[in-house]
Amino acid sequence: MNQIDLNLLRTFDALMQERSVTKAAELLGRTQSATSHSLSRLRHIFKDELFSRDSGVMEPTPRAKELAAVLTRALADIRQVVERHLNFEPASTFRNFRIGLSDSSAVTILPSLIQNFSAQAPNATLNVLHTREAEVLDLLKSKQIECAVLGNFSLKSDQITVVQLSTHKMVCAGWKGNGLLDDFTQERYLSSPHLQISADGKADGVADIVLRGLGLKRKVVATIPHYLVAPWIIKDTPLITVFGDNFIFAVSEETETKIVPAPFPLPDVRVSMIYERGLEADAGHAWLRSLIIATTEVQRALKEAAYGRLNISGGRQSQQ
C-alpha cells in the first residue's frame, strides 16, 4: 500500500474509462508521458500488464477488470464525500458527469441539455452512454453513469430513485405522399407495411403488444434500433412507423414526414430520470438533475411548436 497513492488509482480509473493513454491524460489534466509513467508503475505494483492493445484499443486484462470492480466504486465514493462537503459551483467545476440515455431520449433531450450544460459549466465534461433498461442498475452501481433518462422504466430497487419527467402520446408516421394517411383507419394501419423501432433491433413494440391483445397483427418489414433514421427510411415508401410524440420536433421538413394519431388506443410513454438514492445530497448531482428537469420544459415548448408546424390533427390533446 505504501507504493500506491490516490493519483495512481485515478489514473487507473481514467484508463478504464477511456481505454487510451492520450484520452486518459486529457481527462486527468496531465501529460501523456506522465500518464504512461503512472501506467508503468501500476503494472509493476500489480504485477500484471493491466491493459493490452487489441486493434488499436487498450483492452483491460482479467486482473484489471477485477480491480476496477472495486476501485471504480471506491473512487466514486471518495469523490462524492469530498464534493458533498464543498460548495459546488457549476461555473468553476472541472467535474466529469456521466449519464445514460436511450436512443429516443438522446434524440430529444441532448441538444438542449448539452447547450445548457456547456453554458453553465464551461470547464466540466459530459459523457453520454447509450443505455437500455436491463443495464441501468449495474451501470449505476458501478458508477459508469450517475443517472439515466429512459422511457417506460419498470425495474424496482430500494437503492434507486425514479423521477417521472414527462408523458408522451404514441403517434403514427409515414411519408406525406402516402394517401392512406389521409383517412388513417385501423384497417389501413393493418394493411400497411411497418418499420419497427426497437432499442435492441429485434423486440416487439408497444403496438405489437396492444394488437396481440386485440387478436390482431401488423406486418413488420424491418426493425431498426435508431429513431433518427426512421423518417428517412419511410420517405418515398408506404411504410408506417410508431413513436412517442416527444420525437416530432426532431423530424425535419426534408423527410416529408406526416404525423397522424394512432387509429386505436396506445399507452403513453413515461420518461423518467433514474439515479442512486445515495446521490441525493451530492450538490453537483443535484445541479445535473435540475438541468435535466429544466430541459424537459424546453421540450414541451418545442413539441407544441412542432405540432403547429406539422399541422398534426389531434395534436393539442397531447400531454407532457
C-alpha positions in Angstrom: 0.0 0.0 0.0 2.9 2.3 0.6 3.6 2.3 -3.2 0.1 3.4 -4.1 -1.3 6.9 -3.9 -4.7 8.3 -4.9 -3.4 9.8 -8.2 -2.2 6.4 -9.3 -5.7 4.9 -8.7 -7.3 7.9 -10.5 -5.0 7.1 -13.5 -6.1 3.5 -13.5 -9.8 4.6 -13.3 -9.3 7.1 -16.2 -7.6 4.3 -18.3 -10.6 2.0 -17.6 -13.0 4.7 -18.8 -11.1 6.0 -21.9 -9.1 2.9 -22.9 -6.4 5.3 -24.2 -3.4 6.9 -22.6 -3.9 10.1 -24.6 -7.5 10.4 -23.7 -6.9 9.4 -20.0 -4.2 12.1 -19.8 -6.7 14.7 -21.2 -9.3 13.6 -18.7 -6.8 13.9 -15.8 -5.3 17.2 -17.0 -1.8 15.5 -17.2 0.8 15.0 -19.9 0.8 11.8 -21.9 4.2 10.9 -20.7 3.2 11.3 -17.0 0.2 9.1 -17.6 2.3 6.4 -19.3 4.7 6.5 -16.4 1.9 6.0 -13.9 0.7 3.0 -16.0 4.2 1.5 -15.8 4.1 1.9 -12.0 0.7 0.3 -11.8 1.9 -2.6 -13.9 4.8 -3.1 -11.6 2.8 -2.8 -8.4 0.1 -5.3 -9.5 2.5 -7.5 -11.5 0.2 -7.5 -14.5 0.0 -5.9 -17.9 -3.4 -4.5 -16.9 -4.1 -3.3 -20.5 -3.2 -4.9 -23.8 -3.6 -3.5 -27.3 -6.3 -5.0 -29.5 -7.0 -3.4 -32.9 -5.5 -0.2 -31.6 -7.7 -0.1 -28.4 -6.4 -0.8 -24.9 -8.4 -3.7 -23.5 -8.3 -4.4 -19.8 -6.9 -7.8 -18.6 -8.9 -10.0 -16.3 -6.8 -8.6 -13.4 -7.7 -5.0 -14.4 -11.4 -5.9 -14.6 -11.2 -7.4 -11.1 -9.5 -4.3 -9.7 -12.0 -1.9 -11.5 -15.0 -3.6 -9.9 -13.7 -2.3 -6.5 -11.6 0.7 -7.3 -14.1 2.5 -9.6 -16.8 2.5 -6.9 -14.3 3.4 -4.1 -13.0 6.4 -6.1 -16.6 7.5 -6.8 -17.5 7.2 -3.1 -14.4 9.3 -2.2 -15.2 11.9 -4.8 -18.8 12.1 -3.6 -17.8 12.5 0.1 -15.3 15.3 -0.7 -17.6 17.2 -3.1 -20.6 16.8 -0.9 -18.8 18.9 1.8 -17.6 21.6 -0.6 -19.5 24.3 -2.2 -20.3 23.2 -5.8 -20.1 25.9 -8.4 -21.0 24.9 -12.0 -19.1 27.8 -13.5 -15.8 26.7 -11.9 -16.1 22.9 -11.6 -13.9 20.5 -13.7 -16.1 17.5 -12.8 -16.9 14.8 -15.3 -20.6 13.8 -15.4 -21.9 10.6 -17.0 -25.5 9.9 -18.0 -27.2 7.0 -19.7 -29.8 7.7 -22.4 -31.9 5.5 -24.7 -31.8 6.4 -28.4 -35.2 8.1 -28.2 -34.3 10.2 -25.2 -30.9 11.1 -26.7 -32.6 12.5 -29.9 -34.9 14.8 -28.0 -33.0 15.7 -24.8 -29.4 16.1 -25.8 -29.4 19.2 -28.0 -30.8 21.4 -25.2 -29.1 19.6 -22.4 -25.6 19.9 -23.9 -26.2 23.6 -24.8 -27.2 24.4 -21.2 -24.6 22.2 -19.7 -21.7 23.9 -21.6 -23.1 27.4 -20.9 -23.4 26.8 -17.1 -20.4 24.6 -16.6 -17.8 25.5 -19.3 -15.0 23.6 -17.6 -16.9 20.4 -16.9 -17.4 17.5 -19.2 -20.4 15.3 -20.0 -20.2 11.7 -21.2 -23.3 10.1 -22.6 -23.7 6.3 -22.8 -26.3 4.5 -24.9 -28.2 2.6 -22.2 -31.0 0.1 -22.1 -33.3 -0.6 -19.2 -31.7 -4.0 -18.4 -28.3 -2.3 -17.9 -29.3 0.6 -15.7 -28.9 -0.9 -12.3 -25.5 -2.3 -13.0 -24.3 0.9 -14.6 -25.4 3.0 -11.7 -23.9 0.6 -9.1 -20.5 0.5 -10.9 -20.6 4.3 -11.2 -20.3 4.1 -15.0 -23.3 6.5 -15.1 -24.7 8.9 -12.5 -28.2 8.9 -13.8 -30.3 7.6 -16.7 -33.2 9.0 -18.7 -35.4 6.3 -20.2 -38.9 5.7 -21.4 -41.3 3.3 -19.6 -38.7 2.3 -16.9 -40.2 -0.5 -14.9 -37.3 -2.0 -12.8 -37.7 -1.8 -9.0 -34.9 -1.4 -6.4 -34.6 0.1 -2.9 -31.3 1.7 -4.0 -32.7 4.0 -6.7 -35.0 7.0 -7.1 -37.2 7.3 -10.2 -38.5 10.7 -11.1 -41.0 11.0 -13.9 -40.1 13.8 -16.2 -42.8 13.8 -18.9 -45.5 11.8 -20.6 -45.9 11.5 -24.3 -48.6 10.2 -26.7 -47.8 7.5 -29.2 -48.3 8.7 -32.8 -48.0 7.1 -36.3 -45.8 8.5 -39.0 -45.4 7.9 -42.7 -44.3 9.7 -45.9 -46.6 12.6 -46.8 -47.2 11.1 -50.2 -48.9 8.0 -48.7 -52.6 8.5 -49.4 -53.6 6.0 -46.8 -52.7 8.5 -44.1 -55.4 11.0 -45.2 -58.1 8.8 -43.5 -56.0 6.5 -41.4 -58.3 3.8 -40.1 -57.4 0.6 -38.2 -57.9 -1.4 -41.4 -55.5 0.8 -43.3 -53.0 0.6 -40.4 -53.1 -3.2 -40.5 -52.8 -3.4 -44.3 -49.7 -1.2 -44.4 -46.1 -2.4 -44.1 -44.4 -1.3 -40.9 -41.0 -0.1 -39.7 -40.4 -1.1 -36.1 -38.1 0.9 -33.9 -36.6 -1.2 -31.0 -33.6 -0.5 -28.8 -32.2 -4.0 -29.4 -33.3 -4.1 -33.0 -35.5 -7.2 -32.5 -38.0 -6.8 -29.7 -41.7 -6.3 -30.3 -43.0 -2.8 -29.9 -45.9 -1.4 -27.9 -48.1 -1.5 -30.9 -47.5 -5.3 -31.4 -48.4 -5.9 -27.7 -51.6 -4.0 -28.0 -52.6 -5.6 -31.3 -52.0 -9.1 -29.8 -54.4 -8.3 -27.0 -57.0 -7.4 -29.7 -56.3 -10.7 -31.6 -54.6 -8.7 -34.5 -51.2 -8.5 -36.0 -49.4 -6.0 -38.2 -46.8 -6.7 -40.9 -43.3 -5.6 -39.8 -41.0 -5.3 -42.8 -37.9 -4.2 -40.9 -36.7 -3.4 -37.3 -34.1 -0.8 -36.5 -32.5 0.4 -33.3 -32.4 4.2 -34.0 -35.2 6.7 -34.1 -33.3 9.5 -36.0 -33.0 7.5 -39.3 -36.7 6.3 -39.3 -38.1 9.4 -41.1 -35.5 9.0 -43.9 -36.3 5.3 -44.2 -40.0 5.7 -44.6 -39.6 8.6 -47.1 -41.0 7.7 -50.6 -42.4 4.4 -49.3 -45.7 3.1 -47.9 -44.0 2.2 -44.6 -45.6 3.2 -41.3 -43.9 3.6 -38.0 -44.9 4.5 -34.4 -43.1 6.6 -31.9 -43.7 8.9 -28.9 -44.7 12.5 -29.8 -41.6 13.8 -27.9 -39.8 12.9 -31.1 -41.8 15.0 -33.5 -39.8 18.2 -33.1 -36.7 16.4 -34.2 -38.4 15.4 -37.5 -37.1 17.7 -40.3 -39.2 19.0 -43.1 -36.8 17.5 -45.7 -38.0 14.0 -44.7 -41.6 14.9 -45.8 -42.9 13.0 -42.8 -46.6 13.1 -42.0 -47.7 12.5 -38.4 -51.2 11.2 -37.6 -52.9 9.9 -34.4 -52.9 6.1 -34.0 -56.2 4.6 -35.1 -56.5 2.6 -31.9 -55.5 3.4 -28.3 -51.9 3.0 -27.4 -50.3 3.5 -23.9 -48.4 6.7 -23.2 -44.6 6.8 -23.0 -43.5 7.8 -19.5 -40.0 9.3 -19.5 -38.2 9.1 -16.2 -34.8 10.0 -14.6 -33.2 7.2 -12.6 -30.4 7.6 -10.1 -29.0 6.1 -6.9 -30.5 7.4 -3.7 -27.1 7.9 -2.2 -26.5 10.8 -4.6 -29.4 12.9 -3.2 -27.1 15.1 -1.1 -24.4 15.5 -3.8 -24.6 19.2 -4.8 -23.1 18.5 -8.2 -25.6 15.7 -8.9 -28.4 17.9 -7.7 -27.4 20.6 -10.3 -27.3 18.0 -13.1 -30.8 16.7 -12.1 -32.1 20.2 -12.1 -30.6 20.8 -15.6 -32.3 17.6 -16.9 -35.6 18.7 -15.4 -35.3 22.1 -17.0 -34.6 20.5 -20.4 -38.0 18.8 -20.3 -39.6 22.2 -20.1 -37.8 23.2 -23.3 -39.1 20.0 -24.9 -42.6 21.0 -24.0 -42.4 24.2 -26.0 -40.6 22.6 -28.9 -43.2 19.9 -29.2 -46.1 22.4 -29.2 -44.3 24.4 -31.9 -43.8 21.2 -33.9 -47.5 20.2 -33.7 -48.3 23.5 -35.3 -45.6 23.3 -37.9 -46.5 19.8 -39.0 -50.3 20.5 -38.8 -51.0 17.3 -36.8 -54.6 16.7 -36.2 -55.5 16.0 -32.6 -52.1 17.3 -31.5 -53.3 19.7 -28.9 -54.7 16.7 -26.9 -51.2 15.5 -26.2 -49.9 15.9 -22.7 -46.5 16.3 -21.2 
